[in-house]
Amino acid sequence: MNINLGSNKNSLPDHVNVDIKPFKGVDVVCDCRETLPFKDNSLDGAFSHTFLEHIDSDMIVFLMKELARVCKSGSVVYHVVPFCRGEGAFGLNHKSFFSERSFECFYMADTEPIDIFDSKPFKLERIFLVFGKNGFFQWILWKMRVFWCGGALHVRLIVA
């Protein structure tokens, strides 16, 4: 069983869709800033798309601890968040901002804050940045400073 965190109105067919509001397609209504209503080691994976930026960074740490608890070892935890250098990152309802280094404290040794975990609960499988539908062209324009385009940071972690 995989979960789709903060599914909103964008439910995924092969996932348990989780949101704080009972939108159509939401299977579990809960606040992800609190203990997730799943048993330890019961999930095959977790996905979120433009969700984490809507919660405070200390709650992201709590949620990541929860995902490490409820996901089986070897599970994929995949987050898509707005890239901090893109204009889309700075919506008025965004509370957290992400760069390519934002998730290091969950998988790298010797990263601050050190006291988040006794051991690192995740391994990084892949992290990459996507700019719009025509990513390479937009990246070139961004590098040339022709315009500032929003980007999405994709982070694929494996539960240790």
HUMOBEL-V357213 format. One record per residue. N is the residue number from 1. RES is the residue in one letter. SS is DSSP state (~ for helix, > for strand, _ for the rest). PHI is phi as a letter, one per 30 degrees, with the letter a starting at -180 (999 if undefined). OMEGA is omega in whole degrees, -180 to 180 (* if undefined). Layout:
N|RES|SS|PHI|OMEGA, N|RES|SS|PHI|OMEGA
This chain:
1|M|_|999|176, 2|N|>|c|178, 3|I|>|c|176, 4|N|>|c|-176, 5|L|>|d|179, 6|G|_|i|-173, 7|S|_|d|-179, 8|N|_|h|179, 9|K|_|c|-177, 10|N|_|c|-179, 11|S|_|d|177, 12|L|_|c|-172, 13|P|_|d|-177, 14|D|_|c|-179, 15|H|_|b|167, 16|V|>|d|-175, 17|N|>|d|-173, 18|V|>|c|176, 19|D|>|a|179, 20|I|_|d|-180, 21|K|_|c|-177, 22|P|_|d|177, 23|F|_|d|175, 24|K|_|d|-180, 25|G|_|j|178, 26|V|_|d|-179, 27|D|_|c|-179, 28|V|>|b|177, 29|V|>|c|178, 30|C|_|a|176, 31|D|_|c|-177, 32|C|_|d|175, 33|R|_|d|176, 34|E|_|c|-179, 35|T|_|e|179, 36|L|_|d|-176, 37|P|_|d|179, 38|F|_|b|180, 39|K|_|d|176, 40|D|_|e|175, 41|N|_|h|-176, 42|S|_|c|-175, 43|L|>|c|177, 44|D|>|d|179, 45|G|>|l|-180, 46|A|>|b|-179, 47|F|>|b|170, 48|S|>|b|180, 49|H|>|b|-178, 50|T|_|h|179, 51|F|_|b|-173, 52|L|~|e|-179, 53|E|~|d|-179, 54|H|~|c|178, 55|I|_|b|-179, 56|D|_|d|-176, 57|S|~|d|178, 58|D|~|d|176, 59|M|~|d|174, 60|I|~|d|177, 61|V|~|e|178, 62|F|~|e|-179, 63|L|~|d|179, 64|M|~|d|174, 65|K|~|d|178, 66|E|~|d|179, 67|L|~|d|176, 68|A|~|d|179, 69|R|~|d|-172, 70|V|~|d|-180, 71|C|>|c|177, 72|K|>|d|174, 73|S|>|e|-178, 74|G|>|j|179, 75|S|>|d|177, 76|V|>|c|172, 77|V|>|c|-171, 78|Y|>|b|179, 79|H|>|c|171, 80|V|>|c|-177, 81|V|>|b|175, 82|P|>|d|178, 83|F|>|d|-173, 84|C|_|d|-179, 85|R|_|c|178, 86|G|_|c|-177, 87|E|~|d|180, 88|G|~|d|-179, 89|A|~|d|-169, 90|F|~|c|174, 91|G|_|d|-178, 92|L|_|d|180, 93|N|_|c|178, 94|H|_|c|-178, 95|K|_|c|-179, 96|S|_|b|-177, 97|F|_|b|-169, 98|F|>|b|171, 99|S|_|b|179, 100|E|_|d|-179, 101|R|_|c|-173, 102|S|_|d|-175, 103|F|_|c|-176, 104|E|~|e|-177, 105|C|~|d|180, 106|F|~|c|-177, 107|Y|_|b|-177, 108|M|_|c|174, 109|A|_|d|176, 110|D|_|i|175, 111|T|_|c|179, 112|E|_|d|-12, 113|P|_|d|-174, 114|I|~|d|-173, 115|D|~|d|179, 116|I|~|d|-176, 117|F|_|b|172, 118|D|_|d|174, 119|S|_|b|-177, 120|K|_|d|-174, 121|P|_|d|-176, 122|F|>|b|170, 123|K|>|c|178, 124|L|>|d|174, 125|E|>|c|-178, 126|R|>|a|172, 127|I|>|b|-180, 128|F|>|a|-176, 129|L|>|c|179, 130|V|>|b|176, 131|F|_|c|173, 132|G|_|h|-178, 133|K|_|d|-180, 134|N|_|c|-169, 135|G|~|e|-175, 136|F|~|d|-180, 137|F|~|d|179, 138|Q|~|d|178, 139|W|~|d|178, 140|I|~|d|179, 141|L|~|d|178, 142|W|~|d|179, 143|K|~|d|179, 144|M|_|d|-179, 145|R|_|i|178, 146|V|_|d|173, 147|F|_|a|-180, 148|W|_|c|-178, 149|C|_|c|177, 150|G|_|d|178, 151|G|_|b|178, 152|A|>|c|177, 153|L|>|c|178, 154|H|>|c|-178, 155|V|>|b|180, 156|R|>|c|-179, 157|L|>|c|176, 158|I|>|c|179, 159|V|>|d|-179, 160|A|_|d|*
